[in-house]
Amino acid sequence: MIGILGGMFDPIHYGHLRTALDVTESLNLEQLRFIPCGEPPHRDPPYASASQRLAMVRAAITDEPRFVVDDREIQRGGSSYMVETLESLREELGDTASLGLILGLDAFVTLDSWFRWQDLISLAHLIVMTRPGWSMDDLMRPDLQTLVREHRAEDLGRCNKLAAGCVVFCPVTELNISSTGIRQQWQADKEVRYLLPDTVLELMKQQHIYA
């Protein structure tokens, strides 16, 4: 299975990287693609430029051969919708490749607000990471309860043999780190070491990102 992890990565930090590694190990992923968002349709634009965010992701993942950066959303331009990204990946990888869209539980509980969200399950498995402060009790929306009831899979090996269609809940290391918090600390001249890789921190210094 190829994992797909989208996000702003503004900046990327250990909360992203550790959970990505947990999912990679738990599902025995062949590859995990970090896909920085181009233009978010429902939130403020990122603080760092697209080229800076790509550079920070590349710097962060150099030591893990299963991690790669994919710039298709930035290259596509316009608002970034995950369903279109998955369709693009399907065109590239074919209909039989096993794809897993990796989501935090906090994102999953708002999935029914996403553009063409009902089409996601036909394009990829939904790999839902458990997050600090969230639980299954938060899955209260009827459409999402139906999605979980109809597609939840406990057999991770079976999901690897299928191209799409499963919902999997994957426990991950609980690191309560946020990009917003890092930016705020950085702008307040507070130390951000050990929240993100040194390679990313060096880029922030060299390019005066978030200054």
Backbone as ProteinMPNN parsed JSONL, in Angstrom:
{"seq_chain_A": "MIGILGGMFDPIHYGHLRTALDVTESLNLEQLRFIPCGEPPHRDPPYASASQRLAMVRAAITDEPRFVVDDREIQRGGSSYMVETLESLREELGDTASLGLILGLDAFVTLDSWFRWQDLISLAHLIVMTRPGWSMDDLMRPDLQTLVREHRAEDLGRCNKLAAGCVVFCPVTELNISSTGIRQQWQADKEVRYLLPDTVLELMKQQHIYA", "coords_chain_A": {"N_chain_A": [[0.835, -1.198, 0.0], [0.413, 2.26, -0.714], [0.844, 5.098, 1.138], [-0.897, 8.182, 1.656], [-0.373, 11.369, 2.684], [-1.625, 14.343, 3.244], [-1.281, 17.903, 3.793], [-0.65, 21.156, 5.315], [1.923, 21.543, 6.318], [3.469, 23.568, 7.653], [5.325, 24.804, 9.699], [6.572, 21.474, 8.746], [6.735, 18.947, 11.283], [7.696, 16.974, 14.221], [5.346, 15.83, 15.098], [3.958, 15.288, 12.731], [5.84, 13.583, 11.512], [6.455, 11.43, 13.278], [3.962, 10.162, 13.62], [3.446, 9.492, 10.972], [5.451, 7.609, 10.572], [4.615, 5.653, 12.4], [2.197, 4.78, 11.197], [3.222, 3.837, 8.783], [4.758, 1.658, 9.673], [2.802, 0.087, 11.006], [0.986, -0.612, 8.969], [2.644, -1.662, 7.153], [3.577, -0.134, 4.945], [4.472, 0.376, 1.579], [5.351, 2.778, 0.628], [5.223, 6.198, 1.665], [3.65, 9.117, 0.826], [4.194, 12.484, 1.225], [2.138, 15.178, 0.729], [2.175, 18.379, 0.185], [-0.235, 20.921, 0.681], [-1.625, 22.956, -1.873], [-3.355, 25.462, -2.424], [-5.365, 26.078, 0.185], [-8.858, 25.506, 0.379], [-10.637, 26.241, 2.42], [-9.506, 27.68, 4.488], [-7.13, 30.015, 5.938], [-4.406, 31.19, 3.849], [-1.168, 29.508, 3.653], [1.677, 30.395, 5.748], [4.39, 30.146, 5.057], [6.004, 30.046, 1.837], [5.104, 28.085, -1.095], [7.395, 26.85, -2.214], [9.138, 26.982, -0.049], [7.83, 25.375, 1.851], [7.859, 22.906, 0.537], [10.644, 22.513, 0.451], [11.191, 22.302, 3.195], [9.81, 19.945, 3.861], [11.204, 18.085, 2.274], [13.727, 18.287, 3.461], [13.142, 17.264, 5.955], [12.596, 14.538, 5.631], [14.73, 13.088, 4.697], [16.165, 10.972, 5.83], [14.572, 8.717, 5.83], [13.826, 6.201, 3.763], [11.345, 5.306, 2.821], [9.686, 7.456, 2.811], [8.48, 10.046, 0.764], [8.294, 13.162, -1.041], [5.598, 14.758, -2.655], [4.662, 16.919, -5.09], [2.3, 17.543, -6.415], [-0.126, 18.921, -5.847], [0.646, 21.56, -5.466], [1.818, 22.094, -7.925], [-0.414, 21.824, -9.555], [-2.007, 24.042, -9.079], [-4.498, 26.519, -8.111], [-7.383, 25.861, -5.964], [-6.884, 23.268, -3.596], [-8.079, 20.073, -3.647], [-8.613, 17.037, -2.08], [-9.874, 14.848, -3.283], [-9.46, 15.251, -5.987], [-6.717, 15.075, -6.067], [-6.355, 12.364, -5.38], [-7.606, 11.201, -7.585], [-5.814, 11.98, -9.555], [-3.563, 10.546, -8.725], [-4.526, 7.967, -9.108], [-4.72, 7.9, -11.905], [-2.03, 7.934, -12.465], [-0.955, 5.67, -11.116], [-2.658, 3.556, -11.569], [-5.619, 1.417, -11.491], [-5.466, -0.739, -9.757], [-3.597, -0.39, -7.785], [-2.914, -0.228, -4.323], [-4.056, 2.248, -2.267], [-3.782, 4.448, 0.514], [-5.398, 6.898, 2.228], [-4.317, 9.031, 4.638], [-5.499, 10.211, 7.666], [-6.016, 12.422, 10.432], [-7.98, 11.748, 13.348], [-9.388, 13.977, 14.137], [-9.649, 15.352, 11.733], [-11.098, 13.473, 10.323], [-13.646, 13.435, 11.497], [-14.827, 15.629, 10.407], [-15.118, 15.015, 7.815], [-17.334, 14.869, 6.15], [-17.714, 17.421, 5.272], [-15.979, 17.883, 3.294], [-15.01, 18.447, -0.135], [-16.75, 16.548, -2.463], [-16.761, 14.269, -0.774], [-17.861, 11.733, -0.527], [-16.781, 10.263, -2.577], [-14.227, 9.577, -1.892], [-13.739, 7.087, -0.602], [-13.931, 5.249, -2.613], [-11.682, 5.662, -4.024], [-9.498, 5.332, -2.385], [-8.269, 3.642, 0.575], [-9.307, 4.672, 3.831], [-7.295, 5.755, 6.247], [-7.302, 6.198, 9.507], [-5.877, 8.074, 11.942], [-5.554, 7.862, 15.432], [-5.863, 10.551, 17.703], [-4.5, 12.935, 20.117], [-6.87, 13.892, 22.549], [-9.155, 13.159, 21.173], [-11.708, 10.763, 20.423], [-13.482, 7.682, 19.653], [-16.022, 8.349, 20.381], [-16.459, 10.812, 19.358], [-17.35, 10.483, 16.836], [-20.05, 11.279, 15.708], [-21.699, 12.104, 13.654], [-24.247, 11.096, 11.493], [-23.792, 10.222, 8.772], [-21.069, 9.656, 8.747], [-20.927, 7.675, 10.7], [-22.307, 5.673, 9.369], [-20.568, 5.255, 7.213], [-18.315, 4.201, 8.565], [-19.436, 1.912, 9.723], [-20.09, 0.405, 7.462], [-17.67, 0.052, 6.142], [-15.52, -0.434, 7.815], [-12.49, -2.061, 8.644], [-10.752, -4.663, 10.213], [-8.74, -6.376, 9.579], [-5.698, -5.768, 8.612], [-3.964, -6.8, 6.758], [-5.65, -7.672, 4.729], [-6.551, -5.25, 3.687], [-4.276, -4.332, 2.387], [-4.309, -5.879, 0.145], [-6.358, -4.938, -1.342], [-7.499, -2.325, -3.532], [-8.861, -0.053, -2.619], [-11.445, 1.195, -0.335], [-11.639, 0.484, 2.398], [-12.046, 1.371, 5.868], [-9.809, 2.154, 8.313], [-8.725, 2.203, 11.634], [-5.964, 3.504, 13.198], [-3.794, 3.351, 15.801], [-1.54, 5.838, 16.979], [1.569, 7.366, 18.023], [1.159, 9.729, 20.548], [1.769, 12.88, 20.118], [1.55, 16.044, 21.034], [1.969, 18.373, 19.206], [2.002, 21.345, 17.317], [1.927, 23.088, 14.171], [1.128, 25.743, 14.273], [1.698, 26.431, 16.944], [4.495, 26.176, 16.908], [5.21, 28.202, 15.096], [4.323, 30.442, 16.54], [5.946, 30.332, 18.838], [8.444, 30.615, 17.63], [8.274, 33.181, 16.513], [8.127, 34.613, 18.818], [10.647, 34.495, 19.736], [11.308, 32.193, 21.144], [12.584, 28.971, 22.104], [12.532, 26.328, 19.743], [13.645, 23.914, 19.288], [13.779, 20.312, 19.125], [11.107, 20.044, 18.614], [10.835, 19.83, 15.968], [12.685, 18.601, 13.087], [16.247, 19.213, 13.048], [17.223, 19.873, 10.541], [15.091, 21.153, 9.319], [14.781, 23.319, 11.011], [17.165, 24.665, 10.493], [16.733, 25.502, 7.848], [14.62, 27.278, 8.294], [15.985, 29.258, 9.651], [17.987, 30.034, 7.788], [16.533, 30.941, 5.561], [14.926, 32.788, 6.655], [12.292, 32.187, 7.337], [9.073, 32.69, 8.59], [9.889, 34.876, 9.982]], "CA_chain_A": [[0.0, 0.0, 0.0], [1.065, 3.564, -0.716], [0.147, 6.034, 2.013], [-1.01, 9.561, 1.19], [-0.538, 12.271, 3.821], [-1.68, 15.734, 2.84], [-1.24, 18.872, 4.886], [0.021, 22.419, 5.034], [3.341, 21.377, 6.667], [3.812, 24.997, 7.716], [6.248, 23.852, 9.084], [6.495, 20.065, 9.115], [7.321, 18.75, 12.61], [7.73, 15.575, 14.663], [3.987, 15.31, 15.175], [3.7, 14.695, 11.422], [6.802, 12.549, 11.138], [6.34, 10.243, 14.12], [2.72, 9.461, 13.294], [3.633, 8.907, 9.642], [6.247, 6.392, 10.747], [3.754, 4.664, 13.057], [1.291, 4.217, 10.194], [4.05, 3.077, 7.838], [5.12, 0.392, 10.302], [1.61, -0.702, 11.323], [0.362, -1.107, 7.746], [3.706, -2.156, 6.268], [3.452, 0.636, 3.721], [5.565, 0.371, 0.608], [5.79, 4.156, 0.477], [4.308, 7.216, 2.17], [3.848, 10.368, 0.11], [3.788, 13.75, 1.835], [1.639, 16.048, -0.334], [1.84, 19.709, 0.709], [-1.41, 21.559, 0.083], [-1.351, 24.137, -2.68], [-4.177, 26.55, -1.909], [-6.465, 25.495, 0.967], [-10.109, 26.181, 0.02], [-11.495, 26.625, 3.545], [-8.738, 28.259, 5.586], [-6.191, 31.049, 5.515], [-3.256, 30.661, 3.123], [-0.015, 29.211, 4.508], [2.605, 31.486, 6.03], [5.567, 29.911, 4.216], [5.693, 29.871, 0.422], [5.053, 26.694, -1.544], [8.761, 26.338, -2.366], [9.714, 26.811, 1.289], [7.219, 24.21, 2.496], [8.415, 21.735, -0.127], [12.024, 22.348, 0.899], [11.188, 21.835, 4.577], [9.425, 18.531, 3.87], [12.338, 17.308, 1.74], [14.787, 18.262, 4.469], [12.708, 16.485, 7.119], [12.394, 13.109, 5.386], [15.881, 12.54, 3.973], [16.705, 9.769, 6.461], [13.603, 7.611, 5.771], [13.66, 5.923, 2.323], [9.948, 5.065, 2.45], [9.019, 8.75, 2.748], [8.782, 10.882, -0.404], [7.457, 14.35, -1.163], [4.858, 14.796, -3.914], [4.293, 18.331, -5.201], [1.267, 17.669, -7.447], [-1.14, 19.928, -5.528], [1.246, 22.87, -5.705], [1.995, 22.236, -9.366], [-1.716, 21.909, -10.205], [-2.527, 25.393, -8.929], [-5.891, 26.618, -7.703], [-7.741, 25.233, -4.688], [-6.462, 21.868, -3.492], [-9.108, 19.158, -3.171], [-7.995, 15.728, -1.994], [-10.476, 13.906, -4.224], [-8.79, 15.452, -7.267], [-5.372, 14.533, -5.902], [-6.447, 10.911, -5.474], [-7.894, 10.864, -8.982], [-4.551, 12.136, -10.269], [-2.73, 9.401, -8.359], [-5.095, 6.789, -9.775], [-4.302, 7.965, -13.298], [-0.595, 7.639, -12.517], [-0.595, 4.373, -10.545], [-3.564, 2.519, -12.041], [-6.795, 1.107, -10.669], [-5.24, -1.858, -8.835], [-2.668, -0.013, -6.716], [-3.542, -0.002, -3.014], [-3.763, 3.588, -1.753], [-4.361, 4.744, 1.817], [-5.42, 8.307, 2.61], [-4.065, 9.085, 6.08], [-6.205, 11.336, 8.275], [-6.198, 12.454, 11.865], [-9.383, 11.573, 13.724], [-10.0, 15.305, 14.158], [-10.043, 15.655, 10.355], [-12.086, 12.507, 9.867], [-14.99, 13.757, 11.976], [-15.382, 16.692, 9.553], [-14.942, 14.558, 6.439], [-18.524, 15.11, 5.342], [-17.686, 18.796, 4.777], [-14.984, 17.944, 2.226], [-15.497, 18.426, -1.517], [-16.981, 15.201, -3.004], [-16.192, 13.36, 0.215], [-18.364, 10.364, -0.708], [-15.976, 9.578, -3.587], [-12.895, 9.246, -1.378], [-13.622, 5.684, -0.227], [-13.777, 4.456, -3.834], [-10.366, 5.958, -4.577], [-8.44, 4.956, -1.441], [-8.639, 3.309, 1.943], [-9.197, 5.788, 4.772], [-6.482, 5.347, 7.4], [-7.618, 7.241, 10.484], [-4.973, 8.053, 13.092], [-6.087, 8.372, 16.683], [-5.18, 11.791, 18.052], [-4.744, 13.4, 21.479], [-8.087, 14.653, 22.788], [-10.268, 12.683, 20.364], [-12.043, 9.359, 20.635], [-14.563, 7.213, 18.794], [-17.266, 9.014, 20.791], [-16.612, 12.029, 18.571], [-17.939, 10.129, 15.543], [-21.481, 11.386, 15.979], [-22.479, 12.447, 12.481], [-24.829, 9.859, 10.966], [-23.169, 9.771, 7.53], [-19.773, 9.07, 9.072], [-21.194, 6.412, 11.386], [-22.657, 4.712, 8.319], [-19.334, 4.951, 6.489], [-17.501, 3.319, 9.395], [-20.148, 0.636, 9.875], [-20.091, -0.35, 6.21], [-16.349, -0.132, 5.532], [-14.434, -0.636, 8.776], [-11.747, -3.312, 8.486], [-9.803, -4.979, 11.277], [-7.667, -7.151, 8.972], [-4.88, -4.837, 7.857], [-3.405, -7.527, 5.62], [-6.668, -7.68, 3.662], [-6.568, -3.928, 3.061], [-3.137, -4.225, 1.484], [-4.611, -6.615, -1.082], [-7.429, -4.226, -2.032], [-7.093, -1.006, -4.016], [-9.55, 1.0, -1.864], [-12.716, 0.75, 0.207], [-11.643, 0.144, 3.83], [-11.752, 2.366, 6.897], [-8.934, 1.532, 9.309], [-8.304, 3.075, 12.729], [-4.579, 3.145, 13.478], [-3.219, 4.103, 16.928], [-0.225, 6.426, 16.729], [2.185, 8.042, 19.162], [0.458, 10.988, 20.806], [2.643, 14.04, 20.276], [0.688, 17.221, 20.901], [2.77, 19.447, 18.608], [1.28, 21.972, 16.209], [2.663, 24.077, 13.377], [0.772, 27.067, 14.796], [2.477, 26.646, 18.161], [5.895, 26.371, 16.546], [5.342, 29.559, 14.525], [4.158, 31.432, 17.606], [7.159, 30.315, 19.656], [9.54, 31.133, 16.823], [8.114, 34.629, 16.386], [8.34, 35.186, 20.145], [12.057, 34.236, 20.071], [11.421, 31.074, 22.071], [13.263, 27.815, 21.54], [11.669, 25.318, 19.118], [14.373, 22.65, 19.122], [13.148, 19.055, 19.565], [9.736, 19.98, 18.115], [10.946, 19.558, 14.544], [14.067, 18.225, 12.786], [17.237, 20.289, 12.954], [17.347, 20.276, 9.14], [14.012, 22.107, 9.072], [15.112, 24.519, 11.778], [18.217, 25.379, 9.77], [16.101, 26.178, 6.721], [13.875, 28.411, 8.823], [16.964, 30.305, 9.973], [18.689, 30.488, 6.596], [15.623, 31.622, 4.648], [14.13, 33.74, 7.45], [10.881, 31.794, 7.277], [8.283, 33.05, 9.773], [10.509, 36.004, 10.68]], "C_chain_A": [[0.871, 1.25, 0.0], [0.217, 4.508, 0.133], [0.198, 7.443, 1.448], [-1.279, 10.441, 2.406], [-0.472, 13.71, 3.322], [-1.63, 16.662, 4.04], [-0.568, 20.153, 4.45], [1.528, 22.289, 5.26], [4.012, 22.741, 6.754], [4.251, 25.412, 9.121], [5.904, 22.402, 9.436], [7.214, 19.879, 10.453], [7.211, 17.281, 13.013], [6.337, 14.989, 14.866], [3.56, 14.678, 13.864], [4.561, 13.454, 11.2], [6.658, 11.283, 11.964], [5.072, 9.464, 13.791], [2.791, 8.827, 11.909], [4.432, 7.616, 9.733], [5.432, 5.293, 11.413], [2.831, 3.983, 12.052], [2.061, 3.359, 9.192], [4.398, 1.709, 8.398], [3.894, -0.49, 10.52], [0.999, -1.345, 10.084], [1.374, -1.649, 6.747], [3.643, -1.458, 4.915], [4.7, 0.493, 2.858], [6.192, 1.758, 0.517], [4.764, 5.063, 1.137], [4.651, 8.533, 1.489], [3.315, 11.538, 0.926], [3.386, 14.692, 0.704], [1.261, 17.403, 0.263], [0.675, 20.318, -0.059], [-0.985, 22.778, -0.729], [-2.068, 25.347, -2.121], [-5.345, 25.95, -1.138], [-7.767, 26.226, 0.691], [-10.882, 26.749, 1.2], [-10.712, 27.187, 4.733], [-7.785, 29.299, 5.035], [-5.026, 30.426, 4.755], [-2.084, 30.39, 4.06], [0.889, 30.417, 4.69], [3.86, 31.359, 5.177], [5.12, 29.721, 2.77], [5.662, 28.383, 0.07], [6.45, 26.102, -1.652], [9.426, 26.117, -1.011], [9.143, 25.577, 1.985], [7.697, 22.912, 1.86], [9.843, 21.461, 0.357], [12.084, 21.824, 2.33], [10.792, 20.359, 4.673], [10.58, 17.671, 3.365], [13.445, 17.187, 2.775], [14.435, 17.338, 5.633], [12.746, 14.984, 6.892], [13.594, 12.423, 4.747], [16.371, 11.213, 4.541], [15.762, 8.569, 6.394], [13.28, 7.306, 4.302], [12.222, 5.671, 1.891], [9.141, 6.352, 2.344], [9.456, 9.504, 1.493], [7.871, 12.099, -0.38], [6.86, 14.378, -2.564], [4.284, 16.207, -4.039], [3.117, 18.568, -6.147], [0.21, 18.731, -7.116], [-0.615, 21.333, -5.776], [1.398, 23.111, -7.199], [0.664, 22.425, -10.092], [-2.278, 23.323, -10.155], [-4.002, 25.394, -8.564], [-6.126, 25.926, -6.363], [-7.398, 23.749, -4.71], [-7.583, 21.039, -2.879], [-8.538, 17.74, -3.21], [-8.585, 14.736, -2.977], [-9.818, 14.049, -5.593], [-7.357, 14.936, -7.219], [-5.385, 13.016, -6.014], [-6.766, 10.462, -6.896], [-6.626, 10.973, -9.828], [-3.611, 10.969, -9.981], [-3.223, 8.116, -9.017], [-4.692, 6.751, -11.253], [-2.841, 7.566, -13.445], [-0.292, 6.189, -12.153], [-1.501, 3.228, -10.993], [-4.64, 2.175, -11.023], [-6.541, 0.033, -9.621], [-4.272, -1.529, -7.701], [-3.436, 0.254, -5.431], [-3.087, 1.352, -2.473], [-4.447, 3.781, -0.409], [-4.261, 6.222, 2.129], [-5.363, 8.4, 4.127], [-4.654, 10.375, 6.646], [-6.074, 11.269, 9.789], [-7.679, 12.291, 12.186], [-10.105, 12.914, 13.767], [-10.403, 15.757, 12.764], [-11.159, 14.729, 9.895], [-13.503, 12.884, 10.308], [-15.616, 14.933, 11.235], [-15.333, 16.294, 8.08], [-16.147, 14.88, 5.566], [-18.662, 16.574, 4.903], [-16.698, 18.952, 3.617], [-15.667, 17.889, 0.86], [-15.563, 16.979, -2.015], [-16.458, 14.115, -2.047], [-16.656, 11.927, 0.025], [-17.53, 9.576, -1.713], [-14.63, 9.102, -3.06], [-12.724, 7.749, -1.158], [-13.477, 4.786, -1.451], [-12.404, 4.649, -4.472], [-9.233, 5.477, -3.685], [-9.067, 4.381, -0.175], [-8.532, 4.585, 2.781], [-8.501, 5.278, 6.022], [-6.588, 6.453, 8.44], [-6.709, 7.078, 11.707], [-5.702, 8.557, 14.332], [-5.212, 9.533, 17.139], [-5.423, 12.151, 19.511], [-6.036, 14.197, 21.575], [-9.295, 14.213, 21.992], [-10.496, 11.201, 20.635], [-13.146, 8.96, 19.672], [-15.888, 7.875, 19.146], [-17.518, 10.279, 19.988], [-17.228, 11.755, 17.198], [-19.453, 10.114, 15.676], [-22.319, 11.651, 14.732], [-22.969, 11.171, 11.799], [-24.146, 9.337, 9.702], [-21.816, 9.113, 7.793], [-19.938, 7.755, 9.822], [-21.538, 5.325, 10.375], [-21.416, 4.292, 7.538], [-18.471, 3.966, 7.274], [-18.15, 1.936, 9.501], [-20.026, -0.223, 8.617], [-18.688, -0.704, 5.71], [-15.226, -0.421, 6.528], [-13.815, -2.017, 8.597], [-10.778, -3.476, 9.647], [-8.579, -5.712, 10.724], [-6.829, -6.234, 8.08], [-4.252, -5.503, 6.642], [-4.363, -7.556, 4.451], [-6.698, -6.343, 2.939], [-5.426, -3.768, 2.069], [-3.386, -4.917, 0.157], [-5.696, -5.937, -1.914], [-6.95, -2.842, -2.439], [-7.651, 0.119, -3.147], [-10.72, 0.367, -1.128], [-12.772, 0.41, 1.678], [-11.452, 1.397, 4.683], [-10.991, 1.662, 8.004], [-8.582, 2.573, 10.365], [-6.944, 2.597, 13.228], [-4.05, 3.98, 14.646], [-1.822, 4.617, 16.582], [0.279, 7.087, 18.003], [1.556, 9.422, 19.344], [1.461, 12.099, 21.133], [1.816, 15.291, 20.008], [1.518, 18.43, 20.468], [1.974, 20.035, 17.46], [2.178, 22.954, 15.478], [2.384, 25.489, 13.883], [1.593, 27.39, 16.035], [3.939, 26.902, 17.872], [6.097, 27.773, 15.983], [5.252, 30.625, 15.611], [5.397, 31.497, 18.492], [8.331, 30.931, 18.911], [9.472, 32.658, 16.727], [8.284, 35.343, 17.718], [9.761, 34.944, 20.648], [12.212, 33.176, 21.15], [11.978, 29.863, 21.341], [12.275, 26.811, 20.966], [12.425, 24.027, 18.815], [13.598, 21.496, 19.733], [11.648, 19.003, 19.255], [9.708, 19.615, 16.64], [12.398, 19.229, 14.235], [14.994, 19.424, 12.685], [17.396, 20.782, 11.521], [16.284, 21.298, 8.767], [14.3, 23.421, 9.792], [16.181, 25.34, 11.07], [17.66, 26.123, 8.558], [15.32, 27.41, 7.177], [14.811, 29.574, 9.133], [17.55, 30.906, 8.71], [17.79, 31.332, 5.698], [14.709, 32.627, 5.358], [12.637, 33.462, 7.324], [10.237, 32.113, 8.623], [8.921, 34.212, 10.544], [9.493, 37.139, 10.818]], "O_chain_A": [[1.927, 1.29, 0.632], [-0.973, 4.693, -0.122], [1.189, 7.853, 0.844], [-2.296, 10.279, 3.081], [0.603, 14.225, 3.016], [-1.905, 16.251, 5.167], [0.009, 20.235, 3.365], [2.323, 22.846, 4.503], [4.974, 23.034, 6.044], [3.621, 26.294, 9.706], [5.066, 22.135, 10.298], [8.192, 20.573, 10.73], [6.703, 16.452, 12.258], [6.168, 13.771, 14.81], [2.88, 13.652, 13.862], [4.074, 12.414, 10.759], [6.729, 10.179, 11.423], [5.105, 8.237, 13.695], [2.253, 7.74, 11.698], [4.125, 6.641, 9.048], [5.543, 4.126, 11.037], [2.698, 2.76, 12.053], [1.603, 2.284, 8.803], [4.342, 0.71, 7.681], [3.941, -1.689, 10.246], [0.544, -2.488, 10.135], [1.017, -2.045, 5.637], [3.655, -2.107, 3.869], [5.826, 0.492, 3.354], [7.404, 1.896, 0.351], [3.576, 4.743, 1.169], [5.784, 9.008, 1.559], [2.135, 11.58, 1.274], [4.192, 14.977, -0.182], [0.158, 17.565, 0.785], [0.61, 20.239, -1.285], [-0.101, 23.532, -0.324], [-1.468, 26.166, -1.426], [-6.237, 25.363, -1.75], [-7.797, 27.455, 0.759], [-11.703, 27.648, 1.017], [-11.204, 27.171, 5.861], [-7.645, 29.449, 3.821], [-4.69, 29.264, 4.983], [-2.009, 30.972, 5.142], [0.869, 31.348, 3.884], [4.344, 32.351, 4.632], [3.997, 29.289, 2.51], [6.13, 27.539, 0.833], [6.672, 24.968, -1.228], [10.194, 25.169, -0.844], [9.874, 24.825, 2.629], [7.918, 21.924, 2.56], [10.203, 20.317, 0.638], [12.935, 20.992, 2.649], [11.363, 19.61, 5.465], [10.897, 16.642, 3.963], [14.03, 16.118, 2.949], [15.312, 16.709, 6.225], [12.91, 14.223, 7.845], [13.48, 11.282, 4.298], [16.938, 10.405, 3.806], [16.127, 7.491, 6.863], [12.547, 8.06, 3.663], [11.906, 5.807, 0.709], [8.02, 6.335, 1.834], [10.647, 9.591, 1.193], [6.802, 12.071, 0.23], [7.537, 14.059, -3.542], [3.507, 16.639, -3.188], [2.948, 19.683, -6.639], [-0.301, 19.38, -8.028], [-1.352, 22.2, -6.244], [1.134, 24.212, -7.683], [0.606, 23.101, -11.119], [-2.953, 23.756, -11.089], [-4.678, 24.374, -8.697], [-5.187, 25.466, -5.714], [-7.598, 23.066, -5.714], [-7.988, 21.269, -1.74], [-8.042, 17.294, -4.244], [-7.87, 13.861, -3.464], [-9.638, 13.051, -6.291], [-6.843, 14.421, -8.212], [-4.519, 12.438, -6.671], [-6.245, 9.446, -7.357], [-6.395, 10.152, -10.715], [-2.945, 10.463, -10.885], [-2.422, 7.278, -9.433], [-4.362, 5.69, -11.784], [-2.459, 6.935, -14.43], [0.532, 5.546, -12.803], [-1.155, 2.06, -10.819], [-4.584, 2.582, -9.862], [-7.325, -0.097, -8.681], [-4.14, -2.307, -6.756], [-4.489, 0.891, -5.452], [-1.898, 1.578, -2.25], [-5.574, 3.325, -0.215], [-3.16, 6.75, 2.279], [-6.254, 7.908, 4.82], [-4.355, 11.474, 6.179], [-6.028, 10.182, 10.363], [-8.535, 12.657, 11.38], [-11.298, 12.988, 13.47], [-11.394, 16.471, 12.614], [-12.059, 15.145, 9.166], [-14.457, 12.671, 9.56], [-16.803, 15.211, 11.408], [-15.488, 17.141, 7.2], [-15.996, 15.138, 4.371], [-19.631, 16.924, 4.23], [-16.593, 20.028, 3.029], [-16.765, 17.35, 0.723], [-14.56, 16.266, -1.995], [-15.798, 13.167, -2.472], [-15.932, 10.994, 0.374], [-17.563, 8.345, -1.706], [-13.959, 8.303, -3.714], [-11.677, 7.194, -1.491], [-12.955, 3.676, -1.342], [-12.012, 3.888, -5.357], [-8.126, 5.236, -4.167], [-10.244, 4.607, 0.108], [-7.745, 5.475, 2.461], [-9.054, 4.466, 6.764], [-6.018, 7.53, 8.263], [-6.77, 6.07, 12.41], [-6.392, 9.574, 14.276], [-3.991, 9.51, 16.986], [-6.424, 11.734, 20.093], [-6.271, 15.09, 20.76], [-10.36, 14.819, 22.11], [-9.578, 10.481, 21.03], [-13.686, 9.803, 18.955], [-16.783, 7.955, 18.305], [-18.645, 10.771, 19.934], [-17.585, 12.688, 16.48], [-20.063, 9.048, 15.75], [-23.532, 11.441, 14.754], [-22.178, 10.26, 11.555], [-23.939, 8.13, 9.573], [-21.46, 8.131, 7.141], [-19.17, 6.818, 9.602], [-21.102, 4.182, 10.517], [-21.235, 3.112, 7.238], [-17.955, 3.003, 6.706], [-17.472, 0.916, 9.38], [-19.875, -1.441, 8.706], [-18.528, -1.652, 4.942], [-14.086, -0.634, 6.116], [-14.52, -3.011, 8.423], [-10.072, -2.538, 10.016], [-7.506, -5.675, 11.327], [-7.199, -5.957, 6.94], [-4.03, -4.857, 5.618], [-3.937, -7.474, 3.299], [-6.852, -6.298, 1.719], [-5.592, -3.138, 1.025], [-2.753, -4.588, -0.846], [-5.929, -6.318, -3.062], [-6.098, -2.253, -1.775], [-6.987, 1.138, -2.957], [-10.974, -0.83, -1.261], [-13.844, 0.074, 2.183], [-10.789, 2.35, 4.275], [-11.475, 0.681, 8.569], [-8.188, 3.691, 10.035], [-6.785, 1.444, 13.629], [-3.873, 5.19, 14.503], [-1.025, 3.909, 15.965], [-0.484, 7.335, 18.937], [1.439, 10.187, 18.386], [1.929, 12.231, 22.264], [1.429, 15.552, 18.869], [1.741, 19.367, 21.234], [1.335, 19.299, 16.708], [3.066, 23.569, 16.068], [3.281, 26.331, 13.92], [2.124, 28.494, 16.164], [4.562, 27.747, 18.514], [7.05, 28.459, 16.354], [6.012, 31.593, 15.604], [5.849, 32.583, 18.856], [9.118, 31.68, 19.489], [10.49, 33.34, 16.847], [8.555, 36.543, 17.75], [10.056, 35.153, 21.825], [13.126, 33.244, 21.971], [11.86, 29.744, 20.121], [11.286, 26.472, 21.617], [11.89, 23.141, 18.149], [12.867, 21.658, 20.71], [10.984, 18.024, 19.595], [8.692, 19.151, 16.123], [13.275, 19.543, 15.04], [14.58, 20.513, 12.287], [17.669, 21.961, 11.295], [16.547, 22.211, 7.984], [14.085, 24.501, 9.242], [16.113, 26.569, 11.05], [18.071, 27.248, 8.276], [15.356, 28.454, 6.526], [14.469, 30.734, 8.906], [17.611, 32.126, 8.564], [18.238, 32.331, 5.136], [13.834, 33.234, 4.74], [11.826, 34.382, 7.218], [10.811, 31.827, 9.674], [8.507, 34.491, 11.669], [9.812, 38.188, 11.379]]}, "name": "protein", "num_of_chains": 1, "seq": "MIGILGGMFDPIHYGHLRTALDVTESLNLEQLRFIPCGEPPHRDPPYASASQRLAMVRAAITDEPRFVVDDREIQRGGSSYMVETLESLREELGDTASLGLILGLDAFVTLDSWFRWQDLISLAHLIVMTRPGWSMDDLMRPDLQTLVREHRAEDLGRCNKLAAGCVVFCPVTELNISSTGIRQQWQADKEVRYLLPDTVLELMKQQHIYA"}
